[in-house]
Amino acid sequence: MLVALFAMGSFAADRAHTLKVYNWADYIDENVLNGFPAWYKEMTGEEVEVIYQTFDINESMLTEIEVGHEDYDVICPSEYIIERMLKANLLKKIDKASIPEEQRYFDNVAPFAVDKFAQMSDTETVSDYTVGYMWGTTGFIYNPEHVNGEDLHTWGALLDPKFKGQIYMKDAFRDVYSVVVLYAYRDEIARGEVTRDDLVKTITPERIARVEEILTAAKDNFAGWEVDFGKEEMTKGKAWMNLSWSGDAQFAIDEAEENGVELQYIVPDEGSNVWFDGWCIPAYAVNTKAATWWINYMCIPENAIKNMDYIGYVSVIATPEILEWANDEEEWPEALDLSYFFGEEATEVHANPVFYADKTTIDRCALMHDAGDMNEELVKMWNRVKGDNLSPVMIAIIGIVVLIILVFAVWKAMSNRQKQKMQRKNRARR
């Protein structure tokens, strides 16, 4: 658990020396968090106290920003929410030039990440409003004791009857839609009729319908819908497969090893989404100076390494220090082409393939986008797919519970009538 600094009473009034941070839970190393005030004073000569609060899903964070219950100074949304916030004018530009050049670390972000962020808007320079934090891919965690990895080179594995009741599906409709649509249009992609970027970015009723058809056909294979507990089930050997984000996959692999369970991660050949979280300053932020320094602080390689070690996700920072940290031939004998991330000198890097996917994989990945006007249609599709996703066992359990409730209700009604009859008899005797 992170040791956050909550100073709601004594410092809330002194906003010039208070920084309000809103981040995902368990998404920063506590030493990095707690080290910011001293570093900020060293850099600026000013005191600052951090009020650090967390959220569990993007939508709850966005609601907080939209209603303005808290005047947060810096937040960490995902790419599609950043895109939505840019359209709604909910973000301030980050004044990077306000930090002296010799103390400025923003340029440590990989050009790969900057280029992906640029895809979030056709009208704004996105890097003016956000700086990347962590990134990754979406794929399958699987237990090789039960699953042959060769079967998972396609998202079509979701439909394979031998996996009946053995797949935990991520309860995140955008993420699932963004990968299943690549499978649905795999033939069109192969023929060059459509690109992965277009499929993920341009959402149409026809594309939603094709994804819905696949998910509906696959439902018997789903053991359940999960946001966070799927990886825990995998670590205990209670499921065979889990559609998962790469950071959660690495967490599960590490935890499972301690339980004597082997897990692996794979991105199917049709492609996947590549996702990003980034630091932003809300339009109503009060302490933009401290917020800008906070974002700059997160771009220091030493802090990026600490955060990666703690949370299991991958930083967008791509300096020689990060490359040295990632490269370990003894641990990872297979060389990967990471030139897309670290530059031309990184064509053969011995790195964790869950953290850093090979260029051949990344070339098949598309950035996930805000659904815009089609968001409601996606939600409707998702609800239809999930709505009757009850196994025979669950239906039986629900039936038994309903029967017990009905029997209890009837018994109570009869009991009340019996009491009323006795009361009437007693009154008659009196």
N, C-alpha and C positions, 0 to 999 in steps of 0.2 A: 504494500500500500504506500502511495506516495505521501511524503511529509509536506503537505501544502501549507502555505502561509496564509491564514485567514485573519484579516485584521478589520473585520467588518465594523467594529465599533470605533476604535481609536483613530483609524486612518481614513475611514470613508469620507470624512469631511475635508481632508487635505488631499484633494484629487491630484494636485500637482506633483505629489510624491507618492502616489498610489497607482499601481498598474493592475488592471483587472484582466486576467487571462481566462479564456474559455476554450477548453481543449477536450479531446476524447479521453475517456478513463484509461489509466495505465498506458499513457502514450508519451511519457517523458521519464528520463532517469531522474530520481529525486535529488541527486547531487548536482545535476545540471540546473534543475529548478531552484534549489536552495542557494546555488552559487551566483545567481543573477544579481541580487542586490549589491554584493561586494564588488562584482565586476563592473556594474553600472556606475558605482561611486568612483571606482578607479578610472574609468573612462571619462566620466563627466564631472566628477566632484560633487555629485548630488546624491541625496538619500532617496531610496524608493522601497516601498513595501509591496509585496505581490499578494493579491487576492486571486487565488487559483481555484477555479471551479470546472467541473467536468460534465459532459453530456454523453449519451449512449447512442443516439442516432442523429444523422444530419438534420432531419426534419424538426426535431425538438430544438436543436440549436438555432435553426432558421427562424422558428416561431419566436424564440426569445429575442432575436435581433429585430424581427418585424414589429413586435409589440413594444419593445424597448423597456422591459421590466428592469433590466440591469444595463448600466452604461459600460459595457465591455470595451476594452481598448484594443485587444488583439484576440482573434479567433482562428480556428483551424478546420475549415470546411473541406469537403471533397470536391473534386473537379466539377461535377454537374451542379452543385450548389453554388460554387464560385461563379459559374456561368450564369445561373439564375440571378444571383445577387448583383452581378454586373449589369444585367438587363434592367434590374429594378433600382439602379443607382443607390445601392445599399453599402457601397465600399468607398473608402477614401484612397487617394493615391499615396503610395509610400514614398516619403521624401528621402530617398537614398543619398542624395547629394548633401543632406544635412549632417552626415557623418563624415569626418575627415577621411581622406582617401587611404591613409596608412592604417586606419582602424576599420576599414570597410571590407566585409567578407561576402557580400551578395554574389560576387562573380564566381564563387566556389561552386555554385549550382551548375550541374551538367547542362551543356547546351541542348542535349537530348530532352531534358525536362522543360527547359525554356521553350523549345519548339513545340512540344506537346501542349503546354499551357497556352501558347499563342493560338491554338485551334479552338479555344473556348469562345472567341469573339471575332466577328468580322469587322467590327467598328472601333474597338478599343485595343490599345497596346496592353495586353493582359499583365505583362511583367511590371507595369506601373502600379498595379493593384494587389499583386500577390507574389509571394516567393515560396517555392516548393519546400515541402518538409519530408514526407515519406512517399514511397511509391511501390507498386508491385503488379502482379498478374492474378488472374483467376484460373483455377484448374481443379483437379481432383486430388484430394488426399486419399490414399488407399492402403489397405492391409494386404501385402503380397502373400500372406498365408492363405488368403481366400480369393484374391483377385490377381489374374495375370495382367501385368502392366501393358502387354501388347493389345489387350482388349480396350484399353483406355486411350488409344491414339485418336479416338473420335468421340465427339459429344453424343454420338448415337448409342454409346454405352448406357445412356439413361434409359433406353428402350429395351435393352437386352433382358429377356425373361429370366436369365440365370441370376440376376441381381434383385429378384423380387423381394421387397421388404428390407433391402440392405443398403439403401442410399439415403443419407441425410441431405435434404435439399435446403440451400440457403434461402431464408425468407427475406429476399431482397430483390424485388421484381425487376429493377433496372439492370442489376448485375446479371441476373439469370437471362433476361431477355437479350442482353447484349452478346451473350455467348451462344445461346440457342439459335438466334437468328443467323449466325454464321454457319451453323450446321444446316439450317433449313434452306439456305441458299448456296450450299457448297458447290453444286453443279454450275450455277450461274457465275460464281467466283472463278471456278476453274476455266470456264469459257471466256472469261474476261468481260462479261456483260455487266458486272457490278463490282464495286470495291468494298472491302471490309469497312473502311471509313464511312462510306455512304450508307451501308446497311445499319451501322450502329448509330449514326447521326440522324438519318432521315427515317423517321418512324411513320409508317402508313398503316391504314386498316388491314390491307392485304398481308403485310408483314406480321402484324400482331396476330392475325388469324392463323398464319402458318406456324408461328411459335406456340400458340395456344393448342393447336392440334397435336403437336409433338409432346408438349407437357401433359396434356390430358391422357394421351396414350401411354405415357411413362408413369402415371401416378401409382400404379400397383407396386412399382419398384421403390417408392419413397417410404422410408421408415418414419419420416416426420419432417416438419419444417422448423428450421432453427436460425437464430441470429448469432448465438454465441456458444451454445452448449454442444454443438456437433463435434467440435474438436476434442472436447472432454470425453465424449463417448468413444471417439476413435482411440484416444490414448489408453482407454481401459479395454480395448478389444471388443467393444460391444456393437460395432458396426463395421461394415466392409469398406464403404466409400463415403466421402463427404465433398460436395461441391464447396470449394473454399478459396479464400484469399491466401496469397502466398505467405504473408506474415503469420496468419493463423496456422498455416500448414507447418511452418518451421517450429512454432510453439508446440504443436501437437507431436511432431517428430521427436523433439527433445524430451517432452514429458513422457511419451510412450516408451522411449528407450529406458527410462528409469523404472517403468513398470514391466520391462521385459517384452514389450510389444514393438515390432518393427513396422514403421509407416514410411511411405514414399509419396512423392508429389509429381504430377505430370500435367502439362498443358496440351490438350488435344491438338491434332494436326490442322483442323479447320481454322484454328486461331482462337483468340480470346480478347478480353479487354485489358488494357493497361490503365491502371487507375493512379490517381495522385491525391494527396492531401496537401494543402498549402496554407501559409500564414497570411492573414488579411487584417486590415484595420476597418472596423465598421464606420459608417458615415457619421454616427453620433459620438464616436470615441472622444474622450476628454484628454487623456494623456498620450497624444500621438508621438511625442518625443520618446518616451520610455518604450512605447510599442514598437517604434522603428528600431531602437537599440535591441529590443528583445528578438526581433526577427533577424537582425544582424548577428546576434549572439548564437542563434541556432545554426548559423552557417559556418561557424568555426569548426574545422575538422575534428578536433579533440572532442567537442560536444556531440558532434554527429556520431562518432564512434561509441561514445558512452550511451547515447540514446538507442543506437542499433543493438548494442549488447543487452540493454535492459528490456526493450519492447519486442525485439525479434523482427522488426520491419526494416526496410532499407531506405537509407537517407538519399536524397537527391544530390548530396554533395559528392563531387567527383575529383578530388585533389589527389596528388601523389600519395599523401598519407592514407587516404581511404583505399587506394589501390593496393598499397602495401599491406594494409590490414586485411583486405579481402583475399589476397593471393597466398595460398598455402598448398604447395604441391603434395606434401605428405598427407594432408587431410583430404584434398580433392585432386586425385591423380589425373582426372580427365580435364583437358584444356578447353576453355570456352572463348569464343570470340566476343569480347566486351568492348570492341572499338566504338560501337554506337554510344557508349556511355563515358568511357575514359579516354577515348581518342585512339589514333592510329597505332600507338605503341602497345595497345591492349588487345591484340588479336589472339593471343594465347595466354589466358589467365586461368590459373587453377583456383577457382572460386566456388563457393556454394551455389549450385544451380537453382536452388529454391530462391535464394536472395537475388542472384543475378542470372537471368535467363540468357541463353545464347542468342546471338544476333538473329539466327534463323528462326527462333521462336518469336522474338520481338518484332521481326518483319511481318509476322502474321497477326499482330495485335493492333487493335484500334482503340482510340480514346473514347471513354463513355461520356455522353452528353446529357444535358437537361432535355427532358421530353417535351417541354413547352406545352403547346396546346393539346398534344396527344397524351399528356400525363394522365388525365382522367380515364382515357380509354385503356391505357396500360393497367391502371388500378382495377378497372372493371374486369379486364381479362384475368388478372391475377386472382381476384376474388372468385371468379367462376372456376378457375383451375383448382383452387384450394377448397372451395366451398363444400364439395361432397367427397373430399379426400379422406374417407373413413374406411379403415380396414374392417373385415368381418368381425374381428375380435373387438374393435372399438365400438362397432354398432351393437354387438351383443352386450358389452359393458354398459353402454348408454341405455339400452333397453331394460336391463336389470335395474339400473338406478331409477329409471322412470317408473318401472313397475313397483319398486319399493316405495317410492314417493306416493304413488296412487293408493297402494294398500294402506300406507300410514294415514293418508288423508281420509280414506273410507272408514278406517278404524276410529279415527278421532271424531269424525262426524257421528258415527254410531254411538260412540262413548258419550258425546255431548247430548245426543237425543235421549240416551238412557238416563243421564243425570237430570235432564229436564223432566222426564217422566217421574223420577223419584221425587223431585222437588214439588211437582204438582200433587202427588199422592200425599206428601208430608203436609202441604198446605191444606189439602182436603181433610186430613185427620185433625188439624188444628181448628 
